[in-house]
């Protein structure tokens, strides 16, 4: 299953992103989350399929969350993830 997704960056929390179905926009995102997220800043629109390579998320997981709850919230990387990334690059 493929879905046209829009990705928004948080204006308050660095490296925090919301993935939503482009046709529905932000209407399924809870108001409380939007208040914490800050002003959603559009980043890109992409056709997302389960086999698509994403930098910090599994595309199949993103699609499943959008199907279940209407959005996928990508949080900043943890210290452990940053260490793994640094070792892989080094």
N, C-alpha and C positions, 0 to 999 in steps of 0.2 A: 504494500500500500504506500502510495506517495501522497504527500500533502504540501501545499504551498504555505510556507511558514514565514512569519515576520518576526524579526528579532529586535528586541529593545534593550538598550543599556540603561542601567540605573544612574540617575543623576546624583544619588547619595552614597551608594556603596560601590567602590571600585571593583571591577572584574565580576560584576553581578549582572546577569542577563535573563530576560524572559523570552521564551519561544512561544508563539501562539499561532493558531490557524489564522491565516490572513483574512479569510472571509468573516470570521467572528471577531477579530481584533481582540481588544482587552476586556470584552464584556464578561468572560468567564473567570477573570482574575478577581479574587476577593478584595474588597475595598481596604481591609486592614493591611493586606500585603502591598497594595498600591501605595498606601500612606507611608509604609516603611521603605518601599522601593524608591520613592520620589518621582519626579517627572520622568516618564518613560521617553527615552531618546531613541528614535528609529535608527537602526544600524544597517539592516539589509533585509531583503526578501529572497528566499531561496526555495527551490523545489527539493524537498527532503524525502528521501527514500531510506529504507532500513540499511542499505548497503553504502550509504554516503559516508565519507570520512569527515569527522568533525574534530577540531583541535582538542577539546576537553570534555566531550560527551559522546556517548554511544547513540547513534542516530535511532536505532530501534527503541531504546529507552525513552528518548525524547518523544518519538511518535506515540508510544504507549501512554505516556503521561498526558500528552495533549488529548488523546482519545478518552482517557479516564476522567481527567479533571479540567481540561480545557486550556492547560498551560504547562510549561516545563520551566522550572526555576534553576538556573545554573549559578551556583555559588562560587566565590573565589577559591582558588586552589588552597589546600591545606599545606602546612609546613612539610609534611611527608611527601606530598605530590611535588612540591617545589624541589625538594632534595632529589627525588627520582628523576625529575626533568633535567636538573643540573648534571647529574651523573651520566645520564643518557647523552647529553650534548657534549660532555667533557671528554 
